[in-house]
Amino acid sequence: MAFKIRNKCIGEGHPCFITFEAGPTHSGVASAIELVRLAARAGADAIKFQIFDPEKLVSDKSQLFSYDVLLDRDSGATETVSEPLFDILARRSLSTSEWREVKAVADACDIAFFATVGFEEDIAFLSELGCDSIKIASADVNHLPLLKLAAQTDMSIQLDTGNATLGEIEQAVDTIVAAGNEKIVIHQCPSGYPAHLESINLRMLGTLQSMFPFPTAFSDHTPGWDMDIAAVALGCNLVEKTITKDRTTRSVEHIMSIEEAQFGPFIQAIRDVETALGVSRRALPPEQIEKRKAIRRSAYAAQNINAGSAITEKDIVYRRPGFGIAPNFHEQLLGAVARQYIAEGDLISWTSLT
């Protein structure tokens, strides 16, 4: 199944859809706009944010959230930080007018804009903005009323699965489909900030692909892009990678993000892998078949062969290049009679035999 997000198709047979996540790493409207422009300039297909009202989402403002920060680029030293979740969300909270400004810049840059949301009015707001896609956080995979409401819009639904069970994922997908929406992307999203290798479970992509007819995605929570490359090789249709201006910023998710100088190489690495994956059918073009003859072998006379002599094993040696009789015709060659004298070292051809 395939469908469009803005002007790009996502699904089997189409290039991997590349989303840059800037929701947790911008520091205000100016920062968000800058990241939109950088993502578009690098060639990303979409820029994603997170639209949450911390006052409505977090009931306990003292609830702590732990994550790692990068202290030093050279040594890779890190520190685990804990701070109130409310404070984290407040740093990335923008007003509706500011979000409209960010969306307008995205439209001008011809890059898709969508967001993770958590409340009914946020869904209505994204719809008002003319977004093509909406993401539901893994924490809300069992929030069936929210899923149903999102599905009733014309937007495609990106479903984060996080720590959800397969049963919960099935229930969420069934809810979306029952509401009349089959434009679904199912994300394999490892937990952790950053995620540990043991929690990534890339093979889940194959499980999701076998269970559902919808495009699959990988939301990367690891530094670098090795896991994204692996996900593309495993057939995922969308990758989501967090971006930042500075990985040493003391806030959540910067440590696992890529910086501006890496945006372009990240995208190019994915495109290179797609090219290298090629096709599953072995079809050699004529020029390749002709070129390979230079490194293949053909039959040469191992000794002088008189006219009228039958070819034996001791008469044949196989050498490069392969412009004569190939070794796979060895059995047919044995017993053939020399039409003419063939000197030692000469190429044996069918025209010289009867």
N, C-alpha and C positions, 0 to 999 in steps of 0.2 A: 504494500500500500504506500502511496506517495501523495503528498499534497504540498502546497506552497506556504512558506512563511515570507511575507512581503513578496519579493520577486524571485525567490530561490526555491526550487523544489527540494524536498527532503524525503528520503526513502530509498529503497533498493533501486540501483541503476543510476543514482545521482551522486555527485561529489559530496563528501562529508560536509555537513553544515557546521561552520565554526562560529561558536558564540564566545565572546569575551565577557566575563562576569566582572562588573565593577561595583556591584551593590555594597559589599562590605569594605571596599577599599577607597572609595571617594571620601572627601572630607568637606563636602558642601557643594553648592550648585556650580561654582566655577570649576572645581575639581572634577565633578561629574561631566561637565561639558568638555573639558580637556580630554578626558579619557574616551569620550565618544569620538572626538575628532581623531585621536591617535589610533583607535581601533579601526575606524573607517579607512584611514590612510594606509594602514597595514594590510587591508584587504579582508578583514573579518566580515562574516555575513550578518552578525547581530551583536548588539550590546545589551547586556541584561543588568537590571538593578533589583533592589528589594524595597518594596513600598509597605512599610509597617508604621503604625502609630504606636510608639512604645507605651504611651499612657493607656491605651486600650488593650495592648497585647500582654503586658506584664503586670500581674496583680501584686507581686512581691518585689518591690524595687530594690531590695537587698539581696535577692537571689544571685549567687555568684556563678560565673562562667569561666572556665579555665581554658587556656590556649597557649601555644608556644610563640615566642618572638625571636627573631634573628638578631644576635648581638654583634656578630662580626662576620663579614663575608668570607674573609680568607680562612679563618679557622673553622667556620661553621658553628661556632658556639651559640647556644640557644638558652633561653630562660622561660620557665613556665610562669605565666601571669594569670592571676584571678582578679576579676572585677565584676561589678554588678552587670547583669545582662541588660538592664534598663539603660545604663550609661552607654553601652556598646551600640544599642539600637538608636539611642538619641543622637549619636554622632552622625549617623547616616540618614537621619530623618529630614525630608524636605517638605516644603509646603506644596499644595497643588499647583500654584502658579509657577513655582520653581520647576516642578516636574514637567509642566507644559513647555517651559523654556528648553529643558533638556530634550524632550521629544521633538521639538521643532528643529533643534540642531541635528538630531539624528536623521530626520526626514531630509534636511538640506544636504546631509552627507551621504544620503542614499544607503543607510544602514538600518536594519530592522531594530526596533526598540521593543523590549518586553520586560516584564518584571515578575518577581515572586510577590504574591499578595496574601493577605490573611483575613480580610473582612469583606462583607457584601459590597460596601460602598467603594472599596478598592477595585473590585471587579468592574463595577459600573464606571469607575473613573478610567480604567484602562480601555474599556469599550468606547467611552467618549473620546479618548485620545486617538482612537483608530488603530490600536495595536492589533497585530495579526496573531499573537500568541500570548499565553499566560502560563505562568509556572506555579505549581502547587508544591509547597515545601514538604519534605518527607514527614515532618512532624504533623502534617495535616492529611496524611494519606487516608486516615479513617474519619476525616471530617466530611461525611457524606453530603450534608446540606450544602457545604461550600463547594464541593466538587460538582454537585448537580447544578448549582447556580452558574458556575463557571462554564459548564458544558452547554448551557442554554444560550450562551453568546455565540457569535460567529467565529470566535478565536479558537485556534488550536490549543490543546491542553498538554502541557509538559508536566509529567508526573514524576516527582522525585520519590525514590523508594527507600533510601536510607536503611533503617533497621526494620522495615516492614517485612512481615512474613509473606510468602507467596499467596496465601489465602487473602490477606489484606490487599495485596496488589490486584488480585482477581476481582475482589469486591469493589475496589475503586474504579477499575476499568469498566466493570459491568454497570456501575452507576453512571459513568460518563456516557457510555454507549446507549443506555436506556433513556438518557436525556436527549438523544438525537445527535450526538457528536462523535464522529469516528476519526477526527483529526487528533490523534494522540501520539505523543512521544514518551516512551517509558525510559527513565534514567536509572542507570546503575550508579549509585552515589555512595562511596565509602564514607564511613563516619570518621571523625577525628580532624583536628586542625593543627598540624597536617595529619593525614591518614597514615597509618602504619601499613607496611606491605601486606601483612597477614589479613588486613581487613578489606583489601581492595576487591578480591574475588572477581577478576575479569571474566572468568568462565560463566558467571551469571548472565553475561550478555547472550551467550548461546542458549541458556535456559529461557530467557525472556523472548528470544527470537523464535524458539520452538513453541512457546506457549501462546504468543500473541501475533497477529498479523501486522502490527504497527511498528514504525521505526523505533530503534533503540538508540540510547545515548549514554555517554559516559561523562559524569560530572567529576572532574579531577580535583582531588584535595592533596596532591603530592607536589613537592618541589620538582622543577624540571618538567620534561615532557615525555619521558620514556613510556609512562603508562598510557598516555594519549596515543602514541604511535602503536602500542600493542593493541589498544582498543580498536583503532582503525583497521589494523590487520585482522582483527576478529570480526569485523563486519559492522561495527556500530555506525550509525547514520549521522550522529551529531556528537561533537565534543564541546564541553563547556570548560573553559580555563579562566581562572581568576587573574586579573591584571592589576598592576600597581605602578605608581611612579617610583616607589622606594620600598624594597623588601624589608628594610630594617625599621620601618615604621612600627611603633609600639602599639599595635592594634591587631585584632583577629584577622587571620587569613593572608596577611601580607607575606608571611614567611613562605607560603606555598605558591605565591603568585609569580608571574613573569613580568619583567620590566620592559620599558619602551624599546630598548635595543633588541629585545628578543621577540617582539611581536611578529615582525616579518619572517624571521627564521623559523619560528614555531609554525606559522601557516605554511611556509614553503616545505618544511619537513613532512607535514601531513600530505601535501600535494605530491611530493616525491614518492612517498609510500604508496599512494593511490596509483600513481603511474607504474611503479615497480610491481604492484600486485597483478597488473595486467588482467588477463582473462583466464577462465578455467578450461577453455577449449584449446587444444594444441593445433594451431594453424600456422604453418610456416609460409611466409611470402616467397615468391619465386626467386627474388634476389638473395634471400638467406639460404635457400637450397643450393643456389649456384655458388655462393661464397663458401659454404661449408666444404665443398670439394677440395679446397686447398689444404685442409687439415685432415681429410679422410685418406684412406689408402686404396690403391688399386693393384692389380696383378702385374708384376714384372718378371722377366725371364731370369731365373736363378742360375741358368747355364745356357749354353748354345742349344737351340732346338732346331733340328733338321726338318725340312719340309716332309710331310707325310708321317711324322712321329705323333703318337698319341700323348697328350699332356698328362704328366704324373705329378705326384706331390713334390718330388724333388726338382721339378721344373719351375715351380712357382715361389715367389717371394712377394709379400705385400708391403708396398712402400708408399709414401706420400709423393705427389698429390693424388687425389682420387678422381682423375679424369678418364680412367680406363674402366676395366672390369672390377666391380666392387667385391670385397670379400664375401658378401652374402650370396654371391653366385658361385662360390667355390665348388659345390657339388656338380653344377652344370659344366664348369670349366674342366673338371677331371674327365679324361677320356676323349675330349675334343681333339681333332687332328689339325696339326699345323698346315695351313695352306701354302706357307712360304717359310723360308729360313728366318728364325728370330734369334738375334744375337743376344748374348748374356747382357742383362741390364736394360734391354729394350722393353717398352710398354707392350703388354699383350692386349690386343683388341679383338673384338668379335670378327672384324673384317679379315684378320690374319688367320682365322680358324674356320674349319668346316664342321 
